[in-house]
Amino acid sequence: MAASVSEQVAWEAKAGRVAAGAAALSLALFVAGSVYGLTAETRRQPRTLGDLGPLARDPLEFVVPAVIAGIAFALLGIVLGFLYKVVKHRRPQVPSAAFALLVFGSIVAAVTLIAQRIDIVNAAQDFAATGGNPRAPVTGELRGRVPLQIILGLNLGAYLALGLSTVLISIAAMRAGLLSRFLGILSVVAALSLLLPLLPLQVLFMFWLGALAALFVDRWPGGRGPAWASGEPLPWPSVAERNAEIDRRRVAAEADEDEERGAASAEPAGEEHEADEAEAGATGNGGPPAGARPKRKRGRRR
């Protein structure tokens, strides 16, 4: 049974905080994994067979960054899963395959990242046991490992699935008014960063995660679209429409202030008029005060 609009909006308010926390934690883990993976030589991808020697002696430093990135990808699946359910309520025509792709992509990407590093460590231990030319490229040694090639193929498929699901969900969210045009385009760029590991794209990917975290808890600058509060598909207002609404509210606020000032300035005059009436009533029918000597009318003398 489909949830009512009020129930859906209430659920989104609660689950949105969880999804925002998952986005923020995923962002932190992606940054930490990238920094951790670049601070020591044994944590980087080996280039020659000689680079496999340190991996055989200390494999933990090589595997830990993959574990961190794997957890980050799993959290990314939670973030996209929440956005999918929010979009699905407003646009039922969004393909269900998008959800299946994001589940497959986030889980398989997390598992294959860790499995890839573990198999490379196994190759390093085999090289340490058998020996070989330490200057030879490591690609030839690793290309012959069938399990590693299967893992790499699954990893690429996971990235493709995750990127495609991100695009499908983001476009549907933009059409439902849940994402602005800027965030919709940024989502497509974030999906491309999964396939093209370029530094500018990765920076935009991390910014995109932070933007989703702010959006989910209604901390987006200028406010988020009305579709979030209404539970219905409503267009995200353009910059001109948002500025016009701000001007309208400012004019209305100034009018209210002027009305309050007018009411406040009218109160003393009313109080003074009431005091005069009270004084006149005390003398009876508006006559002179009691005890006052009446003035004589002067007539002309003949």
Secondary structure, DSSP 8 states (H G I E B T S, - for coil): ----HHHHHHHHHHHHHHHHHHHHHHHHHHHHHHHHHHSSGGGS---BGGGHHHHHH--HHHHHHHHHHHHHHHHHHHHHHHHHHHHHHH-TTS-THHHHHHHHHHHHHHHHHHHHHHHHHHHHHHHHHH---TTSBHHHHHHT-HHHHHHHHHHHHHHHHHHHHHHHHHHHHHHTTSS-HHHHHHHHHHHHHHHS--HHHHHHHHHHHHHHHHHHTT-STT---THHHHSS------HHHHHHHHHHHHHHHHHHHHHHHHHHHHHHHHHHHHHHHHHHHHHSTT---TT-----------
